[in-house]
Amino acid sequence: MTVFPNVTRNVSMHAAARRDRWRVLRDLLGGLLIVAVWLFLWGWVAVGVVAPLGRTSGRPAAAERVGT
């Protein structure tokens, strides 16, 4: 039985290259998921904190107007 070292090496290199491409794609998608969750959470902060601050706009609150 004859072993062809070049064929074996090429097949293993091809499989390793395919695994590397999937690893890069998985890392990229994982990073994008982290960024998306981070932006989503900061969006909720903007809606929950900044929007109510913008609604006050320097006018006194209803309780303050009643007291004067």
LINGITA-V859153 format. One record per residue. PSI is psi in whole degrees, -180 to 180 (* if undefined). OMEGA is omega in radians with two decimals (* if undefined). D_LAST is the distance of its C-alpha to the last C-alpha in whole Angstrom. Layout:
PSI_OMEGA_D_LAST / PSI_OMEGA_D_LAST
//
This chain:
131_-3.10_102 / 135_3.11_101 / 133_3.13_97 / 97_-3.06_96 / -33_-3.13_93 / -40_-3.14_92 / -44_-3.14_91 / -43_-3.14_89 / -42_3.14_87 / -40_3.13_86 / -45_-3.14_85 / -35_3.10_83 / -38_3.12_81 / -43_3.12_80 / -39_3.11_79 / -40_3.12_77 / -39_3.11_76 / -43_3.09_74 / -39_3.13_73 / -39_3.11_71 / -43_3.11_70 / -38_3.13_68 / -42_3.11_67 / -43_3.12_65 / -42_3.12_64 / -42_3.11_62 / -40_3.13_61 / -46_3.13_59 / -37_3.08_58 / -42_3.10_56 / -41_3.10_55 / -37_3.09_53 / -42_3.12_52 / -43_3.13_50 / -40_3.14_49 / -43_3.12_47 / -41_3.13_46 / -46_3.12_44 / -38_3.11_43 / -45_3.14_42 / -41_3.10_40 / -29_3.04_38 / -41_3.09_37 / -36_3.07_35 / -43_3.14_34 / -41_3.14_33 / -40_-3.05_31 / -25_-3.07_30 / -51_-3.03_28 / -40_-3.13_28 / -46_3.08_27 / -34_3.09_24 / -35_3.12_23 / -26_-3.13_24 / -25_-3.13_21 / -43_3.03_18 / 39_3.01_19 / -6_3.11_16 / 143_3.08_14 / 149_3.13_11 / 164_-3.08_11 / -39_-3.14_10 / -36_3.13_9 / -35_-3.14_7 / -35_-3.12_6 / -37_-3.09_6 / -20_-3.10_4 / *_*_0
//
